């Protein structure tokens, strides 16, 4: 019936049976409405896991609708809402597990405080007398066996040992019924505790009963809850680690870029300093050239000042006259 109703809802809409007046106030439900179960949208709803079990959580107060779930999965906002829904589900599941772990702890304490079986009741006077007679016979026979063994009579010693074994069996028969009852009582009380779902089990129980427990709703449900919590925490720790590594890589990239910039600035400063040195050297040579211009024209094996070469202070002729006036003897000889 529910499957047919869901099919009709999908084909004709959930408001197919409403009257005109009801349709006016009817509001279509979307997957992001607060009345829609986000747990069901993203993973599973814990209320669906323990139906008709000791851990039954009752009916979920919010809407579960496969059509809305499909709409959520196709929505462009799907990836943005998944972390929110998963965080809420993880919080709800952690509360369930905390309560379950408290029950498991109490059950473990109960098993630890289990009362040891009471000692067997004392034997009757008749059985006590029989037990004493048997013990005396066994003691005498063991002494004879030891003597025969020292004398080398092996066959006779073995025959007496067989009698000792028969007497020991009779001795055990006097106390065994009480001991069996005690053992059976201890076996009935020897229980085990399931660490997954907190259920009490009979230790070393039949395979069919153990398998039935493992495939039961409560065990499977709490297994899903615990697996989801572990998966969620592992994913969160992995994301945190990736963010940390990303921050470290960014910091390393910024450091490398900063070092490159500093090296580049130092290189520009060195280049500018070299250019300034060359400019200063060029200016120095230019100043020297402007203060004193020299010519490489030779005159009598001497370098001649450019002012003399250009005729300043009387020109070349004046220069000859000054030479003649300074060396009259040499002048007269040439004549």
Secondary structure, DSSP 8 states (H G I E B T S, - for coil): -HHHHHHHHHHH-TTTT--HHHHHH-----TTSTTB-HHHHHS--GGGTSTTSTT-----SSB--HHHHHHHHHSTTHHHHHHHHHHHHHHHHHHHHHHHHHHHHHHHHHHHT-----------HHHHHHHHHHHHHHHHHHHHHHHHHHHT-HHHHHHHHHHHHHHHHHHHHHHHHHHHHHHHHHHHH-EEE-TTT--EEETT--HHHHHHHHTSHHHHHHHHHHHHHHHHHHHHHHHHHHHHHHHHHHHHHHHHHHHHHHHHHHHHHHHHHHHHHHHHHHHHHHHHHHH--EEEEEETTEEEEHHHHTTGGGHHHHHHHHHHHH-HHHHHHH-
